Amino acid sequence: MPAPTVVRTGRRPVIAVTACIKPVEGSPFHAAGMKYVEAAAEGAGGMPLIVPALGDGIDIDQLLGIVDGILVTGSTSNVDPALYGGPAPRPGNKGDAARDATTLPLIRAAIDRDLPLLAICRGHQELNVALGGTLHQHVHEVPGMMDHRDDGTRPWEERFGHAHPVTVVTGGMLQRSLGGRTTMMVNSLHHQAIDRLAPSLVVEATAADGVVEAASLPGRRFVLGVQWHPEALWRIDGDHAAILQAFGEAAAARAVSHSTAA
C-alpha cells in the first residue's frame, strides 16, 4: 500500500537539501536530484531549500539561522579520501571537491546547533567522515563483504528497488522510528561504506556482512545516516516513509522552537 504524503498546516519546516556539481550540456550545474527534493517536501512535509556547493562561499551560520533541518543527499561522487587519511583514489574515481567543502562543515555546524539531520548514502559516509570516521573505498573487495554496488544496466525501478535486509539495532532511534521493527528491506547502490565508525556515532543497522547501514548521534534532536536510499522507496514502503516522517517531525518541532525564540 502506498505510503501517505505528510501534510502539515501552518509553517512548514525549511529543509536544506545539499547539491552536487554535475555537468549538464557541457556546463557545471549545482544539482539536487528531484527524488530528494520531493522526499523533503512530501515525505517529510517540509519546504525544501537547495543549497549550492559553494564551499566557503556559503555563510553557514546565516543558512542555519533560516532552516529547520538538513537533508544530505546521495551522489555518484565520492568523498576525497585525503579528508579521512585514506589511500589515494584509483584512476577514474569521481570526486566533488566543492561538495566536500560544503557538506562536511555544514554537517558539523548543524550538529553543533542541534538541527535535525538525515544523511543518505554519500551523506551517510560524509556524516561519518565529518565526525572523524573512515571509509572503505571498494567495500566489495574487502574479504567477507557483499557486493553492494549499483548495476547501471538495469531499469531505474530495479536498481533502486529492495536488494537485501538489514538488522535494526534494538532500542535505537531507527527502531523507534520503525515502530519497533528489527528488520527491514533496503536498496543497495554503493561501492563505498563505513570502515571505522566515528567515535561519537552509534550503529543503528547492519547488513548480513557487517556493513554499517545506519548510524546515529545520541544526545541530539535527530541525526541519522542511512547507507541506502529511502527517498526512492518511501512512496511504496512504509518503513522508509517512517524514516522521512520522523525526520520531518523533528524538523517541525525545531521550526516551532525556532519561531518561538524569534
Disulfide bonds with the S-S distance in Angstrom:
none
